[in-house]
Amino acid sequence: MCKLHIDLRERVRDTGDMPTTGYKQVHNSLIDTLRPTPGLRVLVTAGASGIGAAVARALRETGARVHVCDIDRAALDRLAAETPEITTTMADASVPRDVDTVFADMQNSLGGLDVLVNNVGIAGPTGPVENLQAGDWQRTIDVNLNSHFYFASRAVPLLKASRNNPCLIAMSSVAGRLGYALRTPYASTKWAIVGFMKSLAIELGPHGVRVNAILPGTVEGERMDGVIGARAAAAGVPVEAMRDEYLGKISLRRMVTADDIAATALFLCSPAARNITGQAISVDGNIEYL
């Protein structure tokens, strides 16, 4: 139990009265720690749509200064039109010179960095391992894993210099804790991201930098529709049957939303999470198997 709550209980026992004003002050102070500190300088990769955009918008609403990069120019333009306070760079996160451009733009816009949300990822190919093409395997590794290294290696010196509860959030997947037949390139990268995160948490902990991973489950949206469609085609079953199969593996029998993931990211950026690091946090309704 929180020491503040223990102190309140002792006051009630000694006086017989509930210190309403004091309780409200304590309650409010605890609630306040659940909100990220306004003014955080945040970089979100693949931040123009989907989970990345949800995280970027949510952090902006808390008063953060946010810069995003994305390979999709049209999506960046839509984000800029909807939320002009968010600055943007068009970049391929798997190309080191593009990453250099992102950091140059970000430094000009933000002047430093308190939070990196490493969100880049693609679905990769679907099929038996013996049918996969080496080029498809390599592209999945380049985008899903190498990009995380490129951004982390550039961000870490800036995070070490931050005095504002610095953290790195790596977006993995429930496929980073479970095996995933017919999706071996994707699952391999998501497991690797968790290992990378846990190693960085140990490496950066003495510098006061926290590192965690979020493992989304089946997220509603166009990307998941495509994944389900490809899986249905590979298995030779109707799309709706494959969708029902996906839902049947989730204890809560529903998909999660991008906002569910964004809410978890907000918590990890907040003072309430100051002692949370090295954790792989599933947000998936408890997917039992894939």
N, C-alpha and C positions, 0 to 999 in steps of 0.2 A: 504494500500500500504506500502511496505517496506520503512523504513526511509531512507535507502541508495538511493533508487530510487527517493524519494522525493527530497533529497539533489541534486541529479543529475539534476532533472527537474528545480530546482531553479537556478542552475548554467547555464543551457541552456537559461532560461528566462533572466537572468542578462547579459550574454555575447553574446547571439545569436549563440554560437557555441556548438556543442555536444562534450564534452570531451571524445574523443574516447578511449584514453589510460585509463583514470579513469573508464570509463564504463566497459571496458574489465576486469579491476582489480576487480570491484564490482561484475560483472557477474561471474567471475571465483571463487570468494570467496563464492558466494551463491551455485554454482555448487559443490564446494568442500564439503560443509556441507551435501550434499546428499550421500556422500560415508562414510561407516563406517570407523572409525579410524583404521589404520593398527595396528596389534598386539593384537586385542581383543582376550581374552581367552573364547572359546565358547564350550558348551556341547550341543549336539543335541541327543535327545532320538529317538529311532527307526530311526536312521540316515543312514542306509545302503542301502536303496532303496526308490523309490517313492519321495514324498515331502521332507522327511527328508534328503535324499541324495542330492536332488537339493539345499536345503538350506545349507547343509554342504559344498558342492562344491563351491557355490556362495560366501559364507563367506570366504572360503579359498582363493579364487581368489582376495579378497580385502586385503589379508595379515593377516587374522585372523589365530590364532592357534586353531585348531578344534579337539575335541574328540567326538566320537560317540559311542553309544551303540545300540545293536540290538539283538534280539533273534535268528536271522537267520545267522548261521555261514557261509554258502556259500555266502550270500550277503555281509557280512563283508569282506570275503576274496577277492571278486571282487572289492569292494571299495578300499581296501588296495593296490591291484595290480594297479588300475587305478590312485589312488591318495595317494601315500605312505606317504605324509606329514600329512595326517589325521590319528590320533591314534584311536584305537578301543578297545571295551570290549564286549564280548558276555554276555548277561544278559537278564533275564525275568524281565521287568520293574515292574511287579505286585508282585514281591517277594522282601521284604525289605532287606534280606541279599545280594541279587544280586545288589540292589541299592547301598549298602555299598561298594561292590567291584568296581562298576563303579566309585564312588567318590574317592576311594583309587587310582585307575588307573589314573583318571583324574588329581588328585593332583600331582602325579608323573610326568605326561606328561606336565601339564600346570602351576602348582604351584599356582593356584588360579582360579577365575572365574569372568567374566564380563557379560556373556550372557548365559542364559539357554533357550533353545528352547524345550519346552515340547511337543513333537510331537507324542507320543505313542497313538495308537488307533487301534481297530479292528472293523469290520463291525457289528459283533454280528448277532443274528438270525433274520430271516425274517418270519413273519406270524402273524395271529391274536393273541391277547394277551392271549386268553384262551387256545391256543395251545402251548405256549412257555414253555420250561422246566426251572425250577428254576436254574439248574446248568448253563444253557446258559445265563440267566439273570445275575447271579452272576459273571460269567467270564467276561462279558462285563463291569460290574461295576469295577471289579478288575483291568482290563487292562486300560480302558478308563478314569477312575476317580481316583481310589486309587493310581495309578502310578503317577499321577500329584501331589498328596499330598506328596508322598514319595520323589520325586525329589525336589519339591519346599521346603519342610521342611529342606532338607539337603543343598540346594543351597543358601537359604536366608542369612545365616551368611556370606557366601563368597561374595555374591552380596553386602551386607552392607559394607563390607570391601573394595570393589572396588572403585576406584576414576576415572574410565574410562567409564562414562555414562552407568552404569549398567542397565540391563533390563532383564525381563522375558517375553518370548513370549509363550503363550499357544495356541496350535492348537485345535480349536473347529470345527465347521462346520456350513453351512447354516441351518442344522438341529438343531442348537442351537439358532435359532431365529424363526423357523417355526415348526408347528406340522408335524409329519411324520408317517402316518398310516402304519401299518405292520412292523415298525422299532422302536417300543417303547423303547427297551433297549438302542439302539444307541442314539436316540434323547434325552432321559433322561440324559445320561451322557454328551452330548454336551451342553445342557442347564446348567447343573451343572458346567461345566468348565467355562462358562461365569460368573456365580455367584461367583465362586472361584476367578477368575481373578479380577473382580470388587472389591471384598472384599480385596484382597491382594494389589491392587492399593492404596486403602485408608490406609491400614496398613503400607505399605512400603514407601509411598510418602514422609513422613517426613525424611526418611533415604536416599532420593535421588534415590531410585530404582523405575524404571518405570515398569508397568505390563500391557500388552495388549494381546488381543486374535485375531487371524486370523480365519475367518470363510470361508474356501474354499467351493466352490459350487461343481458342477459336474466336477471332474478332470479326464481328459483323462488317460487311462492306464488299466492295467490288473485288478486292484482292482475294478475299476468302472465297467468293463466288467462283473466281477463276481456278483457285486451288482445288475446290470441290469438283468443278467440272473436269479438270485434268485427271484427277484421281478416279472419277467415275468412268472416264474414257479408258484409262489404263486397266481398270477392273472389269470393263464391259458391262456396267450396270447403269440404270437411269440416274440422272443427277439428283432427283428428289430422294431416291433410295439412299444415295451416298450422303446426302444432307442429313437424313434421319439417322444414318449410321454414326455420323459425327456427333449429333446431339445425344445419342444413346450412350456415348462414352463419357459424358459430362455428368457429374453427380447432380448438379442443379438443373440439368436438362435445358440449358440455354447458353447462347453465346455471350461473350463479353463485348463491351463497346470500347471505342477509342477513348471515350471520356473516363471509363474505368481505369485505363492505363494512365491517363493524364493525372487523375486524382492520386494515384500511387506515386507518380513522379513529383507532384507537389509536396506530398508528405516527406519524401526523401530529401527534398531541398529545404525543409523547414527545420527550425531549431529543435523541434521535438525528436528529430531523427539524428541528432548530433552524435550519438553513440552507436549508430547502426552503420556497419560497414562489413564488407566481405560476404554479403548475403545475396542469395538468388531467390527472389520473391515471385512466386507464381500468382498470377491474376487470371484465373482460368475456370472458375466454377468447380474446381477439382476434376480435371481430366484424369480418368483412371488408367487409360491406355490409349495408344494411337494405332 
